[in-house]
Amino acid sequence: MTVPTGKRETVLGTLDDRGIDYVVTDEDSKREYTAVVYFPLPSAAVEPVLDELESVGIDEDAYTVVVDAETVVSRQFSALREEYEDGDVESDRISRQELQAEADELTPTFGVYTIMTIISAVVATAGLLLDSPAVVVGSMVIAPLIGPALGASVGSVIDDEELFTESVLYQIAGVALAIAAAAAFAWLVKTTNIVPPGLDITEVGEISERLAPDLLSLAIALGAGIAGIISIATGTSVALVGVMIAAALIPPAAAAGIAIAWGQPSAAIGSTVLVSVNVLSVNLAGLVTLWYVGYRPEDLFSLGETEQRVRRRVVGLAAIVFVFALFLGAITYASYVSTTFEENAREEVELVLSEEEFEQYQVLEFEVLMDDDYPFRSPDRVVVTIGGPPSESPPALAETLRDRIDRHTDEPVDVEVRYVNVIEG
């Protein structure tokens, strides 16, 4: 830390009062500084000590450099660490100044951010179309989303509106770019027949699960937001957490782009909602976690205003997430209804075939086909494959099965019965 002219004794006195060892060297550049002071601090002590030094005249015009030390061997430093660290998350966190610098460092320039987001979306699109989880995971690794996703929360809590605004704009641009890049790439591979003609994207596992998301998706986004903030706030590695945040954003955005390219806008609704709710959930979780672990603005006079602003943003985000959660809940309920229908329909088929007149027949295959009304899909047709002896004429079961199955649904469904001759050896 550079010490301005006239502040040397004040700075050294402050360090002496706190029992902090230091080394002082004279500064001979004939500028407004007279000395450079070096002193070791445990992580939990950085913020309060810097705040106190700023209160006695060390402002941002001076140079303050915070670096990580591999180890400090000193009995007095051990005592200082015991004074500031009590084992909870708040004592393990880095200083407000380091947090702000870390958030800035995690956010690349807009040009780099744009290129990496587009590449990530294209790779994710290829992975989804190939139904390859490994490729999809690879797209998450290169996604540059963690900086903007956490920067908005950091900017809100420490009253850095420039960081907040930049991070919000980055997030909006990132989601839009990802969906647009995915749609363009998916359209290209479709029109050039790189993928098989007539490919039904709803039958691709990696895609279909993101076209009709459920409430469990919220847990992923909230967990990613909390883990991301704790990682950055404690100075631990954020690389793996960045993959988790990207997992909540990039694949759903790619799925939305694929649905658009395939001319199925209704199928894109679910994945677009999933991207939106995940972005908001990451921001909400980050905002609440940062405030909980004790981060506050540098200017204590603005604390009340900042607290009100944070509360408004938390309430606003929570309200929007709740609305989206209702939508996801409706999808979850529709999925539950469909699953229950399938179980009941299967039981009805087995009950009919258990009757004495059909004892020679058995169910070889049972399938419920869903309609294309994404994201709220409903049973459309039941296909039953029945095996029986070749010497017997197939019984007329379609009407009987349809009547029994229709008891378990509000809308009638088609029932298709297929017969296969079974010759037992």
Secondary structure, DSSP 8 states (H G I E B T S, - for coil): -EEETT-HHHHHHHHHHTT---EEEE--SSSSEEEEEE----HHHHHHHHHHHHHTT--TTS-------S----HHHHHHHHHH--SSHHHHS--HHHHHHHHHHHS--HHHHHHHHHHHHHHHHHHHHTT-HHHHHHHHHT---HHHHHHHHHHHHTT-HHHHHHHHHHHHHHHHHHHHHHHHHHHHHHHTTSS-TT--GGG-HHHHHHHS--THHHHHHHHHHHHHHHHHHTT---HHHHHHHHHHHHHHHHHHHHHHHTT-HHHHHHHHHHHHHHHHHHHHHHHHHHHHTT---S-GGGHHHHHHHHHHHHHHHHHHHHHHHHHHHHHHHHHHHHHHHHHHHHHHHHHHHTSGGGTT-EEEEEEEEE-S-SSS--EEEEEEEEEE-TTS-----HHHHHHHHGGG-SS--EEEEEEEE----
